[in-house]
Structure formats: structure tokens, C-alpha cells
Amino acid sequence: MLQKIRFAPGINKQITATAAEEQWIDCDNVRFRYGSPEKIGGWSQLGTNHLTGAGRGLHHFVNSLGRKYAIIGTNRILYAYSGGVFYDIHPIKSTTTLTSAFSTTNGSAVVTITFSSSHNINPGDIILLDNFSTITDSDFTSSDFDDKKFMVTTTPTTSTLTITMPSNETGSGATTSGGIRVQHYYPVGSAVQERGFGWGLGSWGGEAAGAITTTLNGAINDSTTTIVLTDASLFPSTGTNFIKIGTEEMSYTGVSTNTLTGVTRGVRNTTAASHSDGATITNTTDFVAWGEAASGDLVLEPGMWSLDNLGDKAICLIHNNACFSWDSSLSNATTTRAAIITNAPTASRHMLVSTPDRHLVFFGTETTIGDIDTQDDMFIRFSAIEDINTYTPTATNDAGTQRLADGSRIMGAIRGRDAIYVYTDTALFLMRFVGQPFTFAFTQAGTNCGLAGQNAVVEVDGAAYWFSENGFFKYSGNLESLPCLVEDHVFDDINLDSGNQMISAGLNNLFGEISWFYPTTNSAVVNRVVTYNYFDSSPQRPVWTIGTLSRTMWKDSAVFGKPHALEYDADTDTSFDVVGNTEGRTTYYEHETGTDQVKDATTTAVTASITSGDFDITQRVARGATTGTADIRGDGEFIMKIRRFIPDFLSQTGDARVTLNLRNFSNDAAASSTLGPFTITSSTSKVDTRARARAIALKVENTGSGQNWKLGTFRLDTQPDGRR
């Protein structure tokens, strides 16, 4: 007898397959629309290049000239994408012109570059080389170096570094010969998050490999503010920076030839003192953890960006570092680099632009601007209205500060319809613009609902949805815990210890979906996704799906018409713009395009599948007697015989494959029926099966390119067939 089999929308992994009758229990690359499962759309690579490192920031905007831009930050380079082309807009930290710079060895690809003093560059940093002059006894030429970026391989000493060329030296080998200009990119951070345990986790007195040093040119007393160096060429000249002479630290804001300007004595809890001519001066701008080595646990967060725009200017913050702006309206914008924002904090955890009032807001930032030792993970600072260079509150501006109380650090923030949602690791606060004299009002809106990672939250239609270490939450005027039927599947296999900052949320407003991409327990990179369908969900029946789609960042269709996303491949180092890259690469995709993946001009199938829970039968009873008619809503007392099924697809392109997975007892391994799996075409009317089992589960999938499907209601021809 033919009977329809119907399943509730969404995936339920909170119960066993036997208990999940009339429910779906597993899927990959599947979504639900109007209650029915279908394969998700395909994706296509944008541009022809792969980016260096792991994509950790993505922001879209349209400038006043109507040009669409994507700002993409990896853990090594900041890019602007427009018109199918990637432009390098990464800020330069220091520029040094060298002579007698190169040493090479015949048969080796390693090139050693020698500086005249400490370079403050570390392995993995990016340097841009140009202005090459010929090397003696080397077959490398200007075309091998000029206008090329290299990833630093090693730093054997504080004044030397090595890079690795694509080919070996064929000449006899150079010894400190030839000249070059070295531009050092601002470091961002590691490609993945790492965790350390034990003793010795600090900086052992603040010393760091590659620190810049020079000597004092002329003795000074404890009040002198004109500090002359023997050589200041490698010392940072913009923003607030720091030096150490003896036990005293000083801050400075500029460099004039070899003289430091804007000097403040005795900073960072040190005492101003007299120093003799020739005393060693060390650049301590990037130093942390002065004193003894630390013991305990240490989480090294990955290199991340906070990206936004204020009108035509892209605002770009390196996590726990400086903030930069890039003006997209300039006629030469794509050949102009992002520049540090004057007077802005130099170390912050997060940043965004408030709307409609247009303040630049820093979260987890410095209590004293320019002093990174004063960075307070719970402190908020905002600029004067529409002025990204003014942060000191006065009677004539509305700049200001606020410290939050619940939590140990601010994890992230996102703009909402009428407030900014600010998340600590334990709580939610609302930050609302109220005007003078307070500018912003802060209200705590939730406890025990902290944000898992900086990018683990999205806002849509006046509601915020986020991933917390305590579950999934929603705020739309009241705090709600989102019921989740795949909760154990996610939280029993997730890397929260050393992967929480890699969790990212993405909105697909075309289909009413919010996805969270995350790393599993033993993974250092994102390798899974969990998706909530806010269109089809209700409190009684939330609709969730799961899968293996891995994306490090995702942006909705608001600017480009389709969702865009970043995929990180840690195992492939070939990128278009950096020689010697060893940190993987990122591919930029447009989603919901066709049925397949298109990457490097090659089309591959997007395989999709969905599997039901078990269903079984009993014999219908009428007037106290069995009728011999099967009822699919059974208890498994009888073996079920399925003679045939009638497939039903609302839409189908290419072939689909249907498997009847059979088993007699809950602990048995499910196996396909003898004649299956069955290939279904758009013209298949029925399929003869000859399947027999106590419990049967349905699996629908595709394995080839050009295939797409949306499931309807299948009908099975079933009958009881004994008890064993």
C-alpha cells in the first residue's frame, strides 16, 4: 500500500535515529525553504588570485562615487577589492634603505639581508623590496626583487633576516653586496589561534627578538626632552612610540632626522633619570610583559581585523594594535596605502563606527592614548562626532569614555537598529546615543550570555543573534536562548579552548539564514558550519542545519547582490603577491551562483545530502483485529517490506541518488538495500526496491556537477512481512 512519508523541517541530533521518526537527523550543504530540504547554491571565485594568509576581516561599502569595495584583511595583508582586482593597501610600519645588503650561497635559495642596526622584524612578517642595485657574484637581478613582497623566513640576528627565493643561486655567491629599500608591513598576527600552558609564557623582561637599538648622541639629565640618537632611521616616526634607556622609558610622537620629538619622560611607571652619552636606546613600542616570566595559561589570539567605513574612508583596526584609514574617493586610491589615524588609540580589541551619529568607537582600548600598557580590555573610548582624530573630552566636543563592569574583556560589538550591542565574555550591554552631555548611555541587557568570538554575532531586522560558550542567543528587546536541536553536535565537538576567536557568523538574507563557522575539537582551522533559519523557525520547531562548509568570514548581499565569503586553505601556500609564503592562502567567493564550485577556472561538484531518522511499521487495527495493512507510524514490531517508492522532487537538475538504509535493531549498522543506491532522473516515475528491514531511513544526495534538487513528498509501497 502506498503511503506518504513526511518529515519535519530541520535537523535533530539531540535524539537517536530510532527516536527521530518523521525527522531529519543529518545533512551537508542543504537548506530548508518553506519546510522542504534543498541543495544550497554553488559558489564562484572572485578575481583570479589567492590572497596571502588567513582571511580574518571582510567589509563591504559603496563610496560617494558609486564604487563598490570589499576590504579584506588577512593575518598578513590588507586588501581592497574592486572590479575584479585585489589592491594591496596595507600600511607600512618602517622604511629602510640599505647598502651592502645581500649575501647568497651557490645552490641555495636563501638570501640574507643585513641591516646597519636592529630591524625589529620577525619571522613571518611581510617586507616589500624595491630600488635594487646590482649584487656582485650573484645571478639574481632587479626583476627578482624590485616591487616584490617577501615573507621573512628567519631572523638569525637582530640586524639580519633571511628570505627564500623561488629558485637557487646559480652565481658563485654574494657577500654583503648590493643595495635595496626595505618596507616593513605592520604585523597583524598568526594565522590560527594558539594556547600555551605552564611557566615562562611572558616576555622575560620584555626583550623581543629583532628589537631596534641605537645609542644616545649626547648626555641628558632627568628633564631633557630633546633626545638625539646616533641613528633614528629604523625608529617608528608616526603615532605614539616608546624607547628605553637604562630602566627609564620615554614616549615620543615624531622623528626629525635623528632627534625624537614630542618626548615624555618616565612613562610606563618608570622614573626619569640622567643618561650618559653612548647609552643604549631600545625601541620598546611593541614590547609587553616587563619583569618576570609568567606562569599559567596563555591564549594567543589569531591576527584579526575590525573593519568599517566612515563615508568614503575605510577604517581598519589590527586586533590589539593600531587603527588606520584608507580614502576610497582619491583618484589614486588603489595605489595609496592605509595610514595610521592621528591621535587614535594604539591598542584596541575592537572598533566600529556608530550610526547615525558617526562616532569612531574603540572597545577594549587604552585609558591613556598612546600608552599600550594602559590597554584595558573592558574600557571604551569614542571620538568626537564625525572627527576620527579627536578623543580627549572637552567642554566643546562630545568625545568620551566608559568602562564596563560585567566580564573580563570585551569580545566584540555590532550595530543594531537603535543601539550598539556590546559583548563581553559574560554579558551583553546596549550602547545608545543620547546626545550631550553624556553622548552615549550604557545599559546591561543580559548576563551569562557572553560572545564566544569577535565575529560570532550578526544583526538582522532589529534582532541580534550570537554564538556564546553557553549556547545560542537572540536579543530583540528581550534576551532569549535559542532552542537548538543540534546543540550537542556542535558543543560536544568544538575547539573553544584555542579556537573561539575563529568562530564567525554570516547572514544570508536571501534565504533567511544565519550561519556560524567554527573549528572542531582537534582542528586548528574552521571546518564546520551550523545554520539557523530565522524565516521558517518557530519557538516550538526551530529549523537548524549542519555541514562541512568552511568559511572564515561572510558578508551578506547588501552591497554586491550576492553573499561573499572567504575560505582559508592552510595546506596551500601559493599566493599571487608574496614570495616565500608559508601561512596558507585565502580564496574570495561569491555564493548562490549556479550549482557547483568554480575555482581557478575549474568546476567541481558541490555534493549535498540529507538523511532521515528511522521509520518502521505496525499493522493497523480495526475493531480489535489487525487488518494486514501497514502503518508507517509504527513501533517496529513487524519487519517492513518495501516493494517500490515513487520519488517526488519539486525541482531537479541532473541526477539525484536515493538510498534506503536498512537495519533491524537500533545498534545495528545501517546498510543500503541490495538494489540500491538508486539513481533518480527527472523522468523516473517509480523505483522497484525489494527492500526488507525492521527500520528504514531515507537518504537523498547528489554527487556530480551540474546537479540540483528540492525534495517533495516521497511515497512508499509497504506491507508487514513477519516479525523476523
C-alpha positions in Angstrom: 0.0 0.0 0.0 1.4 3.4 -1.0 1.9 5.8 1.9 3.4 9.3 2.0 6.4 9.9 4.2 6.6 13.3 5.7 9.4 14.9 7.8 9.5 17.9 10.0 11.9 20.7 8.7 15.3 21.0 10.2 17.9 18.6 11.6 17.5 16.9 15.0 20.6 15.4 16.5 19.5 15.6 20.1 17.9 12.1 20.0 18.7 8.8 18.4 17.9 7.8 14.9 15.2 5.4 16.2 13.6 8.1 18.2 13.7 10.6 15.3 10.8 9.2 13.4 9.5 11.7 10.8 12.5 13.9 11.3 15.8 14.5 9.5 19.0 13.7 11.5 21.9 14.6 9.3 22.8 16.8 6.3 25.5 18.6 4.4 25.2 21.5 2.0 21.4 21.5 2.5 18.9 24.2 3.4 15.2 24.3 4.2 12.8 26.5 2.3 9.1 26.5 3.2 9.6 23.3 5.1 11.3 21.3 2.3 15.0 20.5 2.0 17.0 21.5 -1.0 20.7 21.7 -2.1 22.3 25.1 -1.4 23.6 27.2 -4.2 27.1 27.0 -5.6 29.9 29.5 -5.4 32.5 31.1 -7.7 35.9 32.5 -7.1 36.1 36.3 -7.3 39.2 37.6 -9.1 41.8 35.2 -10.4 44.2 35.4 -7.4 44.6 33.8 -4.0 45.4 36.1 -1.0 48.3 35.6 1.4 47.4 34.1 4.8 44.1 33.5 6.6 41.2 35.9 5.9 40.2 37.4 9.2 38.2 40.5 8.2 35.7 41.4 5.5 33.7 44.6 5.0 31.7 45.9 2.0 30.7 49.5 1.2 29.8 51.8 -1.6 31.6 55.2 -1.7 30.2 58.6 -2.7 31.3 58.0 -6.3 29.2 54.8 -6.5 32.2 52.5 -6.5 31.7 49.2 -4.6 34.6 48.0 -2.5 35.4 44.9 -0.4 38.0 45.5 2.3 39.7 42.2 3.1 42.1 41.7 5.9 44.2 38.6 6.2 46.6 37.9 9.1 49.4 39.3 6.8 48.0 41.8 4.3 45.1 44.3 4.0 43.5 44.3 0.5 40.9 46.4 -1.3 38.8 44.5 -3.9 37.0 46.4 -6.7 36.2 45.5 -10.3 37.6 42.0 -10.1 41.1 43.2 -8.9 42.8 43.0 -5.5 44.8 46.0 -4.4 47.4 46.0 -1.6 46.6 48.9 0.8 48.5 47.5 3.8 50.1 50.2 6.0 53.9 50.5 6.1 55.5 50.4 9.6 59.0 51.4 8.7 61.2 52.0 5.6 64.9 51.4 5.5 67.4 52.0 2.6 70.3 49.5 2.8 73.7 49.3 1.1 75.9 46.2 1.1 72.8 44.3 1.9 72.8 40.9 0.3 74.6 37.6 0.9 73.8 34.5 -1.1 75.3 31.0 -1.5 75.6 29.0 -4.7 73.0 26.3 -4.9 70.8 27.8 -2.1 67.5 29.8 -2.4 68.2 31.6 0.9 69.1 35.3 0.7 70.4 37.1 3.8 69.7 40.8 4.1 71.9 42.8 6.5 70.8 46.0 8.2 73.1 48.6 9.8 71.3 48.2 13.1 68.5 46.3 14.7 65.5 45.9 12.3 62.6 44.9 14.7 61.3 42.4 12.1 60.2 38.9 13.0 59.8 35.6 11.0 56.6 35.6 9.1 56.5 39.4 8.7 56.0 40.8 5.2 58.6 43.1 3.6 58.3 44.9 0.3 61.6 45.4 -1.6 62.5 48.0 -4.3 65.3 50.3 -5.5 67.5 47.3 -6.1 71.2 47.8 -7.0 73.3 45.1 -8.6 74.8 42.3 -6.5 78.3 41.2 -7.1 78.8 37.4 -7.8 75.1 36.7 -8.0 72.8 35.9 -10.8 69.8 37.4 -9.1 68.7 40.7 -10.7 66.4 43.6 -10.1 63.5 41.6 -11.6 63.9 39.1 -8.7 63.5 41.8 -6.0 62.0 45.1 -7.2 58.4 45.7 -6.2 58.1 42.2 -4.8 56.8 41.2 -1.4 58.6 38.5 0.7 57.7 36.7 3.8 60.6 36.7 6.2 61.9 33.2 6.7 64.2 33.7 9.7 65.9 36.5 11.7 69.4 35.0 12.6 70.4 38.2 14.5 68.7 41.5 15.4 70.3 43.1 12.3 69.9 40.3 9.7 67.0 38.4 8.2 66.6 35.8 5.5 64.1 35.4 2.7 63.6 32.4 0.4 63.7 32.8 -3.4 61.7 30.7 -5.8 65.0 29.3 -7.3 68.6 28.7 -6.1 71.5 31.0 -6.6 73.5 30.0 -9.7 76.3 32.5 -9.3 79.3 32.0 -7.1 77.5 33.7 -4.2 77.5 37.3 -2.9 78.9 38.6 0.3 77.2 41.8 1.7 76.8 43.3 -1.8 74.1 45.3 -3.5 71.5 47.8 -2.1 67.8 47.7 -1.6 65.0 49.6 0.1 63.0 47.6 2.7 59.5 48.5 3.6 58.2 46.6 6.6 54.4 45.9 6.8 52.6 46.3 10.1 52.4 42.8 11.6 48.9 41.5 12.2 49.3 38.1 13.9 49.3 34.4 13.5 47.0 32.5 11.0 45.5 30.4 13.8 44.7 30.8 17.5 47.1 29.0 19.9 47.1 28.1 23.5 50.1 27.6 25.8 50.4 26.1 29.3 52.9 26.2 32.1 55.7 28.5 33.2 57.7 31.0 31.1 54.9 32.4 29.0 55.8 36.1 29.4 58.4 38.1 27.5 61.2 37.5 30.1 61.8 41.2 30.9 60.3 42.5 27.7 63.1 41.6 25.4 62.0 40.7 21.9 63.9 39.2 19.0 64.7 41.8 16.4 64.3 44.9 18.7 65.6 48.2 17.2 68.6 49.6 19.1 70.9 52.5 18.8 72.9 54.8 21.1 72.3 58.2 22.7 74.2 61.1 21.0 75.0 63.4 23.9 74.3 63.1 27.6 70.9 64.1 29.1 69.6 64.9 32.5 66.3 63.8 34.0 64.3 66.7 32.5 65.7 66.8 28.9 63.0 66.4 26.3 65.3 66.7 23.2 66.6 63.2 22.7 69.2 62.9 19.9 70.0 59.4 18.6 73.1 58.2 16.7 70.8 56.7 14.1 67.0 57.0 14.1 66.3 55.7 10.6 64.6 52.5 11.9 62.6 54.0 14.7 58.9 54.5 14.0 58.1 58.1 13.2 54.2 58.2 13.4 51.9 57.7 16.3 52.9 57.4 19.9 56.0 55.2 20.3 58.3 54.2 23.2 62.1 53.9 23.9 64.0 52.6 26.9 67.3 53.9 28.2 68.5 52.0 31.2 65.5 51.5 33.4 63.6 54.6 32.2 61.0 54.5 29.4 60.0 57.5 27.4 57.3 58.1 24.8 57.7 60.2 21.7 55.4 61.2 18.8 57.8 62.1 15.9 61.3 61.9 14.5 63.2 64.9 12.9 66.4 63.5 11.3 67.9 61.8 14.4 66.0 63.7 17.0 62.9 62.4 18.8 60.1 65.0 19.2 57.1 65.1 21.5 59.1 63.3 24.2 57.5 62.5 27.6 59.9 61.2 30.3 59.4 58.5 32.9 56.3 56.7 31.4 55.1 53.2 32.0 55.7 53.5 35.7 59.4 54.3 35.3 61.4 57.2 36.8 63.1 59.9 34.7 66.9 59.8 35.2 70.2 61.1 33.7 71.8 59.1 31.0 75.3 59.3 29.6 76.5 59.8 26.0 76.5 56.5 24.1 73.9 54.8 26.3 71.9 52.1 24.6 68.5 53.1 23.4 65.9 50.3 22.6 62.6 50.8 20.8 60.0 49.3 23.1 56.9 50.3 21.2 55.9 46.6 20.7 57.2 45.2 24.0 54.9 43.7 26.5 55.1 41.9 29.9 58.0 43.6 31.6 59.5 41.7 34.5 59.4 38.0 35.4 58.3 35.3 33.1 54.6 34.4 33.5 53.1 31.1 34.6 49.6 29.7 33.8 47.6 29.5 30.6 48.1 31.8 27.6 45.9 32.2 24.6 47.5 33.8 21.6 44.6 35.2 19.5 44.9 35.0 15.8 45.7 38.0 13.7 42.4 39.7 13.1 40.9 42.9 11.8 37.9 45.1 12.7 36.8 46.8 9.5 34.2 49.5 8.9 33.8 52.7 7.0 33.0 56.4 7.8 31.7 57.7 4.5 34.4 57.2 1.9 37.1 56.2 4.4 37.6 52.6 5.3 38.6 52.3 8.9 40.8 49.3 9.7 41.9 48.2 13.1 44.5 45.5 13.7 43.3 43.5 16.7 45.1 44.7 19.9 47.1 47.2 17.7 46.8 50.4 15.8 44.0 51.8 13.7 44.3 53.0 10.1 42.1 54.8 7.5 42.0 54.5 3.7 40.3 57.1 1.5 38.5 55.4 -1.4 37.5 58.7 -3.0 41.0 59.6 -4.0 41.8 59.5 -7.7 44.8 57.3 -6.9 43.1 55.3 -4.1 44.1 51.9 -5.3 47.8 52.9 -5.2 47.5 54.6 -1.8 48.1 52.8 1.4 46.1 52.9 4.6 47.6 55.4 7.0 47.6 55.5 10.8 44.8 57.6 12.3 46.4 60.5 14.2 45.7 60.8 17.9 43.7 57.5 17.9 44.4 54.8 20.5 47.3 52.5 19.6 45.9 49.2 21.1 42.3 48.2 21.0 40.4 44.9 20.8 37.6 46.1 18.5 36.3 49.1 16.6 33.2 50.3 14.8 31.5 53.5 13.6 28.3 54.4 15.3 25.3 55.4 13.3 23.6 57.8 12.6 25.8 59.9 14.9 29.1 58.8 13.3 31.5 58.4 16.2 34.5 56.1 15.9 34.3 53.8 18.9 37.1 51.7 20.3 36.5 48.7 22.6 39.0 47.2 25.0 41.3 50.1 24.5 43.8 52.4 26.3 42.9 54.5 29.2 45.9 56.7 28.3 46.0 57.1 24.5 49.4 56.1 23.1 50.4 54.0 26.1 49.8 50.4 25.3 50.5 49.4 28.9 47.2 51.1 29.8 45.1 48.9 27.5 42.0 47.9 29.5 40.0 45.1 27.9 36.8 46.5 29.4 37.4 50.1 28.5 35.5 52.0 25.7 36.6 55.2 24.1 34.8 57.2 21.4 35.8 60.1 19.2 34.1 63.4 18.8 31.2 63.3 16.3 32.5 62.9 12.7 36.1 63.6 13.9 38.3 60.5 13.9 41.2 62.5 15.2 39.7 63.9 18.5 39.4 61.7 21.5 40.1 63.9 24.5 36.8 65.1 26.1 36.5 68.9 26.3 33.6 71.3 27.0 33.2 71.8 23.3 33.2 68.2 21.9 31.4 65.0 22.7 34.3 62.6 22.8 34.2 60.4 25.9 34.9 57.1 27.7 33.2 54.3 29.6 34.3 51.2 31.4 32.0 48.2 31.6 31.7 46.1 34.7 30.5 42.5 33.9 33.2 40.3 32.4 36.9 40.2 32.0 37.2 41.5 28.4 35.1 43.0 25.6 34.8 40.3 22.9 33.0 42.3 20.2 30.3 44.8 19.2 27.8 45.2 16.4 25.5 48.0 15.2 21.8 47.4 15.8 18.6 49.2 14.7 18.6 51.6 17.7 21.7 50.6 19.7 25.1 49.2 19.5 25.3 45.7 21.0 28.5 45.4 23.1 29.5 41.9 24.3 31.9 40.9 27.0 32.9 37.3 27.6 30.0 37.1 30.1 27.4 39.7 29.3 25.5 41.9 26.8 25.4 45.7 27.0 23.4 48.2 24.9 25.2 51.4 24.0 22.7 54.1 22.8 23.4 57.6 21.5 21.6 60.1 23.8 23.5 63.4 22.9 25.0 65.9 25.3 26.2 65.9 28.0 26.7 62.1 28.2 26.8 61.2 24.4 26.1 57.5 25.0 24.1 55.7 27.6 25.0 52.1 28.6 22.5 49.5 29.8 23.2 45.9 30.7 20.8 43.7 28.8 21.9 40.2 29.7 24.2 38.0 31.8 25.8 34.6 31.3 25.4 35.2 27.6 28.8 36.4 26.5 30.1 36.3 23.0 32.4 33.4 22.0 34.4 35.3 19.5 34.8 38.8 17.9 32.9 37.9 14.7 30.3 35.4 16.2 27.3 37.8 16.0 25.0 39.2 13.4 22.1 41.6 13.4 19.0 41.4 11.2 15.6 43.1 11.3 16.2 44.6 14.8 17.4 41.3 16.3 20.9 40.2 17.3 21.9 36.5 17.1 25.1 35.2 18.6 27.2 32.2 19.5 28.1 32.0 23.1 30.0 29.4 25.1 26.7 28.9 26.9 24.6 28.3 23.7 22.9 30.4 21.0 21.2 33.6 22.0 18.9 36.2 20.5 18.1 39.8 21.6 15.2 41.8 20.1 14.2 43.8 23.2 14.5 40.8 25.5 17.2 38.2 25.9 16.2 34.8 24.5 18.0 31.5 24.5 17.6 29.9 21.1 16.4 26.3 21.2 18.8 24.2 19.1 18.2 20.6 18.0 21.9 20.2 17.0 23.3 21.7 20.2 25.2 18.6 21.4 26.6 18.0 17.9 28.1 21.5 18.0 29.2 21.9 21.6 30.5 18.4 22.1 32.9 18.8 19.2 34.2 22.4 19.1 37.5 24.0 19.8 36.6 26.7 22.3 39.9 26.5 24.2 42.1 27.7 21.3 39.6 28.4 18.5 36.9 30.7 19.9 38.2 33.7 18.0 37.9 31.8 14.7 34.2 31.4 15.1 32.4 33.8 12.6 28.8 34.4 11.9 27.3 35.1 8.5 23.9 36.4 7.3 22.4 35.1 4.1 19.3 37.4 3.9 18.3 35.9 0.6 17.2 32.7 2.4 16.7 33.8 6.0 19.8 32.1 7.3 22.4 32.8 9.9 25.4 30.5 9.8 28.3 30.1 12.3 31.5 28.7 11.0 33.7 27.0 13.7 36.6 24.6 14.2 36.0 21.2 15.7 37.9 19.9 18.8 41.1 18.7 17.1 41.1 21.3 14.3 43.2 24.5 14.2 41.1 25.9 11.3 37.4 26.3 10.6 35.9 23.1 9.2 32.2 23.1 10.1 29.1 25.2 9.9 25.8 25.3 11.8 22.9 27.3 10.4 19.7 28.7 11.9 16.8 29.5 9.6 15.0 32.5 11.1 12.4 32.6 8.3 11.0 29.1 8.9 11.7 28.7 12.6 9.2 28.9 15.5 9.8 28.5 19.2 8.1 25.1 19.0 10.1 24.0 15.9 13.4 25.7 15.3 15.0 24.9 12.0 18.7 24.2 12.1 21.1 22.5 9.6 24.7 21.5 9.8 27.5 20.9 7.3 31.2 21.0 6.4 31.3 24.3 4.5 34.4 26.2 5.8 34.5 30.0 5.6 36.5 32.3 7.8 34.4 35.4 7.0 31.0 36.0 5.4 29.1 39.1 4.2 25.5 39.3 3.0 24.2 40.5 -0.3 23.5 44.2 0.7 26.3 45.7 -1.5 27.2 43.2 -4.2 23.8 41.5 -4.6 25.1 38.0 -3.6 26.8 36.9 -0.4 30.6 36.9 -0.4 32.9 34.8 1.8 36.5 33.9 2.5 37.9 30.4 2.5 41.3 29.7 4.2 43.4 26.8 2.9 46.2 26.2 5.4 47.8 23.5 3.3 48.5 25.5 0.1 51.0 28.4 0.2 50.9 29.6 -3.4 49.6 33.2 -3.4 49.8 35.8 -6.1 51.7 38.5 -4.3 54.2 37.2 -1.7 57.3 35.2 -2.3 58.1 32.5 0.3 54.6 32.4 1.8 54.3 29.6 4.4 51.0 30.5 6.0 48.4 29.3 3.5 46.1 31.3 1.3 42.6 32.7 1.2 40.1 32.5 -1.7 37.3 35.1 -2.1 34.0 33.6 -3.3 30.6 34.8 -4.4 27.9 32.5 -3.2 24.5 31.4 -4.6 25.9 31.2 -8.1 24.8 28.1 -10.1 25.1 24.6 -8.7 28.9 24.0 -8.4 32.1 25.4 -7.1 34.2 27.3 -9.7 37.7 27.9 -8.5 40.8 28.5 -10.6 38.6 28.2 -13.7 37.8 24.6 -12.7 34.3 23.4 -11.9 33.8 20.8 -9.2 30.7 19.3 -7.7 29.1 20.7 -4.6 27.9 17.4 -3.0 24.8 17.6 -0.9 22.9 15.0 1.2 20.2 14.6 3.8 19.4 11.6 5.9 16.2 10.8 7.8 15.7 9.1 11.2 14.4 5.6 11.1 10.7 4.8 10.3 9.1 1.5 10.9 5.6 0.0 10.7 2.8 -1.7 12.6 -0.4 -3.3 11.3 -3.4 -1.2 11.5 -6.1 -2.3 13.9 -9.8 -2.1 13.2 -12.5 -3.3 15.7 -9.9 -5.0 17.8 -8.3 -7.0 14.9 -5.3 -6.4 12.8 -6.1 -5.6 9.2 -2.9 -6.6 7.5 -2.4 -3.0 6.3 0.9 -1.4 7.2 1.1 1.9 9.1 4.4 3.7 8.7 3.9 5.3 12.1 4.8 2.1 13.8 6.7 0.6 16.7 8.9 -1.8 14.8 7.1 -5.0 15.9 6.9 -6.1 12.3 9.5 -6.4 9.6 8.7 -4.0 6.8 8.8 -4.9 3.1 9.1 -2.0 0.6 8.3 -3.1 -2.9 8.8 0.3 -4.6 8.9 4.0 -4.0 7.7 7.0 -6.0 10.2 9.9 -5.9 8.9 13.4 -5.7 11.1 16.5 -6.4 9.7 20.0 -6.6 12.7 20.7 -8.9 15.5 18.6 -10.2 18.5 19.3 -12.4 20.7 16.3 -13.4 20.6 13.1 -11.3 19.9 12.5 -7.7 20.7 9.4 -5.7 18.4 7.8 -3.1 19.5 5.2 -0.6 17.2 3.1 1.7 19.4 2.4 4.7 18.1 -0.8 6.5 18.6 -2.3 9.9 16.7 -4.5 12.3 17.9 -3.2 15.6 19.0 0.2 16.9 22.6 -0.8 17.5 22.9 -2.4 14.0 24.9 -0.6 11.4 22.7 0.7 8.7 23.3 -0.7 5.2 21.9 0.1 1.8 19.2 -2.2 0.3 20.5 -4.8 -2.1 19.4 -3.0 -5.2 20.4 0.5 -4.0 21.5 3.2 -4.1 19.1 4.3 -6.8 19.8 6.9 -9.4 16.8 9.2 -9.9 16.4 11.3 -13.1 13.8 13.9 -13.8 11.8 11.3 -15.7 11.9 8.5 -13.1 8.3 7.5 -12.3 8.9 4.7 -9.8 11.7 2.6 -8.4 11.4 -1.1 -7.5 13.4 -1.8 -4.4 12.7 -5.3 -2.8 13.9 -3.9 0.5 13.2 -5.6 3.8 14.0 -4.5 7.4 12.5 -3.6 10.7 13.6 0.0 10.3 14.4 2.0 7.2 16.0 5.5 6.8 15.9 7.6 3.6 19.0 9.3 2.3 18.9 11.8 -0.7 22.0 13.2 -2.2 23.9 14.3 -5.3 27.5 13.5 -6.2 28.1 15.1 -9.6 28.5 18.6 -11.0 25.5 20.4 -12.6 23.1 18.6 -10.2 20.5 20.4 -8.1 17.3 19.2 -6.3 14.5 20.3 -4.0 12.7 17.5 -2.2 8.9 16.9 -2.3 7.0 14.1 -0.6 8.1 10.5 -1.4 5.6 7.6 -1.3 6.5 4.1 -0.3 4.7 0.9 -1.1 5.0 -1.0 2.2 3.5 -4.1 3.9 4.2 -6.1 7.0 6.4 -9.1 6.4 6.6 -11.1 9.6 8.3 -10.5 12.8 11.8 -11.6 11.9 
